Amino acid sequence: MKKFAIVLAGCGVFDGAEIHEATLTMLSIKKQGADYVVFAPDIPQYHVINHVTGEEMPEKRNVLVESARIARGNIKPLSDFIADDFDALIFPGGFGAAKNLCDFAFKGPDCTINAEVESSVRAIADQGKPIGALCISPVIMAKIFGEVDLTIGQDPGTSEAIENMGANHVMAGHGDVVVDKERNLFTTPCYMLDAAIVQIADSTDNIVKAMLESMND
């Protein structure tokens, strides 16, 4: 049975992992006969957003603790990640990917990547194993790899920032998966497009399927 490592960035679209993308990624992996372990960095969350009002809240939270809500407590700190133990690595989106796993939301192309996130990506890439990135999380891959084909959908500002990091942005629609065969990198837009939950399910099914197929090539 193939095993995915899923990296989360908290809990909630505006300050953490996008919950639909995260849970549907888990479901897609299980439906297609594979298994997963959930990870998150044990770091302070950049900020906390009230998801009713959109206002910042005067409190502090931890990315690992918040991600554990989605994982039902079955989660490991990203510092425990060992590439040898997994066949693939996948990142759901949500603003936490651009605020907690890196600071793209604030610095754009000049962003820096969390050291544990970059280490895990490079460790899997060095072994030639597939990496998946959904929604906004492909910006992490653009910063790490530079010259690579990927997509965040069709947003002109974000795609320009991606190209300023040396990557090649490919326009994509609902359910599309852009593959960079050299890097074994798989990306799909999800909620970077105006999407319904059924379209997110199509995207997670398609990216997981493509990643699994690449393991058998």
PESULUR-V95281 format. One record per residue. N is the residue number from 0. BURIAL is # if it has 9 or more other C-alpha atoms within 8 Angstrom, else .. Layout:
{{N:BURIAL} {N:BURIAL}}
//
This chain:
{{0:.} {1:#} {2:#} {3:#} {4:#} {5:#} {6:#} {7:#} {8:#} {9:#} {10:#} {11:#} {12:#} {13:#} {14:#} {15:#} {16:#} {17:#} {18:#} {19:.} {20:#} {21:#} {22:#} {23:#} {24:#} {25:#} {26:.} {27:#} {28:#} {29:#} {30:.} {31:.} {32:.} {33:#} {34:#} {35:#} {36:#} {37:#} {38:#} {39:#} {40:#} {41:#} {42:.} {43:.} {44:#} {45:.} {46:#} {47:#} {48:#} {49:#} {50:.} {51:.} {52:.} {53:.} {54:.} {55:.} {56:.} {57:.} {58:.} {59:.} {60:#} {61:#} {62:#} {63:#} {64:#} {65:#} {66:#} {67:#} {68:#} {69:#} {70:#} {71:.} {72:.} {73:.} {74:#} {75:#} {76:#} {77:#} {78:.} {79:.} {80:.} {81:.} {82:#} {83:.} {84:.} {85:#} {86:#} {87:#} {88:#} {89:#} {90:#} {91:#} {92:#} {93:#} {94:#} {95:#} {96:#} {97:#} {98:#} {99:#} {100:#} {101:#} {102:#} {103:#} {104:.} {105:.} {106:.} {107:#} {108:#} {109:.} {110:#} {111:.} {112:#} {113:#} {114:.} {115:#} {116:#} {117:#} {118:.} {119:#} {120:#} {121:.} {122:#} {123:#} {124:#} {125:.} {126:.} {127:.} {128:#} {129:#} {130:#} {131:#} {132:#} {133:#} {134:#} {135:#} {136:#} {137:#} {138:#} {139:#} {140:#} {141:#} {142:#} {143:.} {144:.} {145:#} {146:.} {147:#} {148:#} {149:#} {150:#} {151:#} {152:#} {153:#} {154:.} {155:.} {156:.} {157:.} {158:#} {159:.} {160:#} {161:#} {162:#} {163:.} {164:#} {165:#} {166:#} {167:#} {168:#} {169:#} {170:.} {171:#} {172:#} {173:#} {174:#} {175:#} {176:#} {177:#} {178:#} {179:#} {180:.} {181:.} {182:#} {183:#} {184:#} {185:#} {186:#} {187:#} {188:#} {189:#} {190:.} {191:#} {192:#} {193:.} {194:#} {195:.} {196:.} {197:.} {198:#} {199:#} {200:#} {201:#} {202:#} {203:#} {204:#} {205:#} {206:#} {207:#} {208:#} {209:#} {210:#} {211:#} {212:.} {213:#} {214:#} {215:.} {216:.}}
//
